[in-house]
Amino acid sequence: MTKLLSNKMLLTFALLATLSIASLPNIAHADTTDGEWVPANRSLTHVGEKFTKVREDLIGTNELIFTSGKDTHGLLFVCANRKLRAAITTRPQSWESVLKKSSRRGKSRTVKMSLGGGDAINLGDFTYKPVSQYLSGQNGVQAAKLYNAVVKGKTINIDIGSKGNFDITPPTPNSAFADFGERCGIGRHK
């Protein structure tokens, strides 16, 4: 079932995607290895939403951190306007390649998560982007549960029902991961 998104939601996603793609040249580091947390090396800032007069002067500073590597499933966290969101690749691929693909098509998928073979918990609905093959969280609770799973250092099993399931072995949190998310109330600088 294809889920239609409101114009405001589409513009918000487009803005975040544009900001993310615009920052990609600044993300690549010569010393980055597969299997670590990589931040955007500068803050992503935008002024206004441009689609409402009420909030056109809103200044938002956003942070982005994601897993490196193209041979594993990846996680991405973004802290935008004091809201934490998460995304998961549904096949092994790099986030750079995911963010360069563009499509407004999205489907709602119910996602369950378990840690280290434990009991599954329902994370709720995610937006599945079939062209880019990733799941985008729809609320902060989902992102917080995934963030905490990374902190615990256990293998994360993601179950997408009829689309199958897969394991994510997140990289060990490094200093970049610890520094991420101050404006969202997480990390060492909260």
C-alpha positions in Angstrom: 0.0 0.0 0.0 1.5 3.3 -1.1 1.3 6.1 1.5 0.7 9.6 0.3 2.5 12.3 2.2 1.3 15.8 2.8 3.1 18.6 0.9 4.5 19.9 4.2 5.9 16.4 5.0 7.4 16.0 1.5 9.0 19.5 1.7 10.5 18.6 5.1 12.0 15.4 3.8 13.2 17.2 0.7 14.9 19.8 2.9 16.6 17.2 5.1 17.7 15.2 2.1 19.0 18.3 0.3 20.9 19.3 3.4 22.3 15.8 3.7 23.3 15.5 0.1 24.9 19.0 0.1 27.0 18.0 3.1 28.3 14.8 1.5 31.5 16.3 0.0 32.4 17.4 3.5 31.7 14.0 5.0 34.3 11.9 3.3 37.5 11.6 5.3 40.7 10.1 4.0 41.2 8.3 7.4 37.7 6.9 7.5 37.5 3.1 7.6 34.6 0.8 7.2 32.7 0.1 10.3 32.8 3.4 12.2 30.5 6.3 13.0 31.1 9.3 10.6 29.6 12.7 11.3 29.1 15.5 8.9 32.1 17.6 9.7 30.1 20.8 10.0 26.7 21.7 11.2 23.9 21.7 8.7 22.0 24.9 9.0 18.9 26.2 7.2 16.9 29.3 7.6 13.1 29.0 7.4 10.9 26.4 6.0 10.0 28.6 3.0 6.6 27.1 2.7 4.8 28.9 5.5 5.1 32.6 6.4 4.8 31.8 10.1 8.1 29.9 10.2 10.1 31.4 7.4 12.6 32.9 9.8 13.1 29.7 11.8 16.8 28.8 12.0 17.5 25.1 12.4 20.9 23.6 13.1 21.1 19.9 12.3 23.5 17.2 13.0 24.0 14.0 11.0 25.9 10.9 11.9 26.0 7.5 10.1 27.8 4.3 9.8 30.6 4.0 7.2 31.0 1.0 4.9 29.2 -0.4 1.9 29.3 -4.1 2.9 26.9 -3.9 5.9 23.5 -2.6 6.7 23.8 0.9 7.9 22.3 3.2 10.5 21.9 7.0 10.3 20.8 9.4 13.0 19.9 13.0 12.4 19.1 15.6 15.1 17.0 18.3 13.4 15.2 21.1 15.2 15.8 19.3 18.5 14.1 16.1 17.1 16.0 12.9 16.8 15.3 10.7 13.8 16.8 7.5 12.5 17.1 5.6 9.2 18.2 2.0 8.4 19.5 0.6 5.0 17.6 -2.5 4.1 20.5 -4.0 2.1 24.3 -3.6 2.5 25.2 -0.2 0.9 26.9 3.1 1.7 24.9 6.0 3.0 26.6 8.2 0.3 24.9 6.1 -2.4 21.6 6.0 -0.6 21.4 9.8 -0.2 22.2 10.4 -3.8 19.2 8.5 -5.0 15.9 10.5 -5.1 12.3 9.4 -5.1 9.2 10.7 -3.4 7.7 7.1 -3.4 7.4 5.7 0.1 5.5 2.8 1.7 4.6 2.3 5.3 6.2 -0.8 6.9 5.8 -2.0 10.4 9.2 -2.8 11.9 10.2 -5.0 14.9 13.6 -5.0 16.6 15.3 -7.4 18.8 18.7 -7.2 20.5 21.2 -10.1 20.6 18.5 -12.7 19.9 16.2 -11.4 22.6 12.4 -10.7 22.5 11.2 -8.6 19.6 9.7 -5.2 20.3 7.5 -3.3 17.9 9.1 -0.1 16.7 6.0 1.0 14.8 5.7 2.2 11.3 8.7 3.4 9.2 8.6 4.8 5.7 10.2 2.4 3.3 11.9 4.0 0.3 12.1 1.2 -2.3 14.3 3.1 -4.8 17.0 3.9 -2.2 16.2 0.8 -0.1 16.1 2.3 3.3 13.7 2.7 6.2 13.1 6.2 7.6 11.8 6.4 11.2 8.7 8.5 11.7 9.2 9.6 15.3 11.8 10.1 18.0 10.9 7.1 20.1 12.0 4.8 17.2 15.3 6.7 17.0 15.9 6.6 20.7 15.4 2.8 20.8 17.8 2.3 18.0 20.3 4.8 19.5 20.1 2.9 22.9 20.6 -0.4 21.0 23.9 1.0 19.6 25.0 2.1 23.0 24.4 -1.4 24.4 26.7 -2.8 21.7 24.5 -5.7 20.8 23.6 -7.1 17.3 20.2 -5.6 16.2 17.8 -7.8 14.3 15.3 -5.8 12.1 12.2 -7.6 11.0 10.1 -6.0 8.2 7.5 -8.7 8.0 7.0 -9.8 4.4 10.1 -8.0 3.4 12.2 -10.2 5.6 14.7 -9.6 8.4 18.4 -8.8 8.7 21.0 -8.2 11.4 22.9 -5.0 11.9 26.1 -5.1 13.9 26.7 -1.4 14.6 30.2 -0.1 15.0 31.4 0.5 18.5 30.5 4.0 19.6 33.5 6.3 19.0 34.1 10.0 19.9 32.1 11.2 16.9 29.1 9.1 18.1 29.5 10.4 21.7 29.7 14.1 20.5 26.5 13.7 18.4 23.1 14.9 19.5 23.6 17.7 22.0 20.5 19.6 20.8 18.4 16.4 21.0 19.5 15.7 24.6 21.8 12.7 23.9 25.5 12.2 23.8 28.2 13.3 26.2 27.4 17.1 25.8 23.7 16.9 26.5 
